[in-house]
Structure formats: structure tokens, C-alpha cells
Amino acid sequence: MRENYFNPRLMAGKVAVVTGGATGIGLGIACALAATGADVVITSRSQERLEQAELVVAEQTGRLCAGVPCDVRDEDQVGALREFVRARFGPATVVVNNAAANFRVKAEKMTVRALRTVVETDLIGTSTVTTTFVGDMIEAGGGALLAITVAQAERGFPEFSHAGAAKAGITSLIGSWAREWGRHGIRANAIAPGPVPTPGVTEHMLGKPAEHADDAFAQHLGSAPLGRLGRVEDVANAAVFLCSDAASWITGTTLTLDGGMNLPAVP
């Protein structure tokens, strides 16, 4: 069982969808939401990973979640996801946009195909999922939207300019959605994690074996005032708070979760 800092009924009655929820941060968020009472649906393009993730959620929380194969770039698949959620649990009241594509490429070698792959998954996928589900939230009179971005994307993201641009765009969407849908009781926020050594990030962004995650991120330790790297649980706990009624007056905010790494340099 995972350690839980929250009341186990905090999210009772909530129906949560977590895209990219079969691994890494997404799976951690799914576990945290299930552990606090939410009915959780996770997505991935891999049926095998979904089946493994369902077992992890059950083992860590003692509760079941539902895994649905879905490519967030495909409107029809996202529409089918919404219908599944409604039929199984009822309308979604929490949507966490975590699905992302990422890989290292120098800016001068960025092709249109590479740019499109990341932007369509990260930015357009986030928009597609959100606009597909938000109608149910408007009808219900409220809901919580959350996106996972990156810390200080507006400062640039060397060798990941496609991802930086997509994440900066998501930050803008969060502000727009907060302003437009606030009158419906819908809150939109984002979490921008600093270095969290998950196997996926280690393999796809750093090109290192997953089992060497901590070593691959060790260079960041010197800039961390709190003296450690981030953990999946750090992001998951912040997600539960922002998606819960405890954060009912927080919207349009991007929470930087980096142990102080992006604090301004001392003169």
C-alpha cells in the first residue's frame, strides 16, 4: 500500500480520467486519486501497459481502476473514451492531462514531423481531451482540469524545443480555460515538475537505461535547495490537492514543483 497523506474519502464521488496513466507520473497520480476515493480511468496507447497499471493501482490502493486504450490525438478515440467513462462511472468531474510525447533533438535538426508529433500529442491532445469532457462538467456545474507541463517552459527548453513550445501553449490554455469556464464552477490548473527520474523520462529524454534513472539525474542535485530530486509521489500529492475541493479557490495557476531549483540566482 502507498503512503497516503490525505483523508481516504477526500475524492469520494469524483470520477477522474488520467491520460498517460499507465506509467510514471500518470500512474502515480492515478494511484493517489484512487487512494482518496475517486473512481479512476487511465489511458495509454498500450493495452499491455494498461493491464500492468491496473494491477499496480489495485496493489497500492486496494481499489480497482479501468484502463482504456486511447490515442489522445484521435478525436474519435477520445470521444469513445468519454462514452466509456459515462457508461461505467458517470460523467467525469476530474480530468488530468498527462499524456505526452518527447525525445531529444537539436533545434537546427527539428523536422516538421518531429514538431508535429510532440505538439499533436502534448498540446492538441490536451485540448482535445479537455474540450471533449468539459461539456459534462458544464452540465454538472463544476469540475477540475489539470495538466502536467514543465517548469519555466517560457525560458526555453534546449534540445526539446518542440516539447517546450507545446508545454508553454498548454500554460496559455490553462489561463484561457480558467477565465472562460470559471463561471461554470470549473477550475483549470497545471503542475510543472522539475527533474523527476522516472524510467520513461530517463529512456526517452536522456537516452539512458531506465535502471540508471537516479544517476542520469544526479547533475541536478547541486541546484536543488531541498537537496533531493523529485519523486512521483510529490507530483501525485500536488495533483490530488489541486483536483480536490480543498483547492476550490485556485484556478489558472501553474504550480512549479521543483524543490526550489528554479529560484532566481543570488546576485
Secondary structure, 3 states (H helix, E strand, C coil): CCCCCCCCCCCCCCEEEECCCCCHHHHHHHHHHHHCCCEEEEEECCHHHHHHHHHHHHHHHCCCCEEEECCCCCHHHHHHHHHHHHHHCCCCCEEEECCCCCCCCCHHHCCHHHHHHHHHHHHHHHHHHHHHHHHHHHHHCCEEEEEECCCCHHHCCCCCHHHHHHHHHHHHHHHHHHHHHHHHCEEEEEEEECCCCCHHHHHHCCCCCHHHHHHHCHHHHHHCCCCCCCCHHHHHHHHHHHHCHHHCCCCCCEEEECCCCCCCCCC
